[in-house]
Amino acid sequence: MLSVDRLRVLHAIAAHGSLSAAAEALHVTNSAVSQQLSKLEREVGQPLVERNGRGVRLTDAAELLVEHASRILSLVQRAEADLEAHRDHVTGHLRLSGTPTAVRGILPQALNTLREAHPRLRVELFEEEPHESLQSMARGEVDLCMVIDWMGSPLALPEGMSRAPLMEDVGDIALPADHPLAHREILAIDEILDLPWISWSRGSICNDWLYDMIRSRGGEPNVIHNVEEHQTKLALIAAGIGAAVMPRLGRGPLPDGVRVVPVQPALVRQVYVFWRTDASRRPAIRATVRALRESAAAYDTRPVPA
């Protein structure tokens, strides 16, 4: 009889392309992955991987087995969810992925609520960008994902997912305090198109949205820096280097030398959480979604005074 744990290992190898990457994703040692793979090969009586440069390539037999493994693991997760729902206790281990601003703004209060109400539930956090969260969910590495998408650029979810809205977040324009536009009460979109932008990391959905937003209005983005860290972006603006769209969620106090000005029409993004529909009956999923929605409802997205 095939072992579910060994099928899970093979599924991870297929998703990540190497034994070491699979071990990292499963939070086990390389040796443990190798041992489970060897046992699975003995069970099926065929080799399942071949060396391919620094990684491995699945054999034809492994490709066939992975197709079945995906369905088996989905059924196992559904069975686990049904059993957990039958107990109706919020317990166990829940893995949550979240985009950095949502983690800063929403998650602390939600985790505190869960800790007080459900002390037997352990929530493990992974801070990831939305496209990374999608991949983590597709590989079965997380149970819930908090993500964002900008109005006009919706994020396509994999099939078999359920979602719940958390809140709308508004982006203002962050400028050096001595910039001619910094002391305006509100800015029109057309006034910001030619600013020298400090954007998000290349390849991120926020960076792609900025390009699309400006080009849709006939401009061409003048991106002078691509920065991942929130505080780095603010430090550059405070030094007089560029401007940025600065969402209110998770913003925190602004450093000296930075002013934020709202835009009309508003730059809005949606914040929501999604999970596998098969797991919807898990009390831990329901309790965590409820805590996230309560925390988001209490979050104040009014601009932080400069």
C-alpha angles and dihedrals in degrees: 000000000000116000117235090214091055092047088052089054092051090047090053092049090052091049097046104032099229141056093240093051090048090051091052092049092049093043093236135113125274088243092057091052091049092050093049091047092050091051091049091051089053091049094053095035094228138091112259104189137037128195114263113178108292092344137043136258123219117240120233089260091053093049089054092047093049090057089056092041092059091056093042093051090049090053091047091052091049090050091049090049091050092050092048091048090049090056089045090206122132099228141124135052123319122187115210127189120196141175111248099250092048090048092052096043106036112016105065094063092040092053090049090052092049093047092054097042100037111025092170092062117092115200117197116198129213116184108214141152116253096260089050090050090053090054092046091052092047090053092048094243097126137037100206134023129199108203141162136216130185122241107269093021107072119188113241110230123209117255119274096037132131123203140193125199116238106181148312116259124202126214121215128191114258113208138171108271092243095051113121091239096045097092097046117115093223138000132214118232092243090059094061102045096094098045118125100252132216097201136183125272117302112265094025119127090238092055091047090049092053091054092046093046094053096041092049087062095049098263134117117228116247098204109177099171137021110208130177103190118079094215093048090056092051092047091054092049091049087054090056095255112134137309134268143195102249116194115215096226109097092356101131125182117341121234122244111278097037127103128182124211126188121237131223120245088036121245100234132183130185121234117201144151126232137187141169111291089222088065097049093108094058108114089215091058093047093046093048094048089050092050092048092050092049091050092047091049090054095047114110111221095181111126116276109239113254 
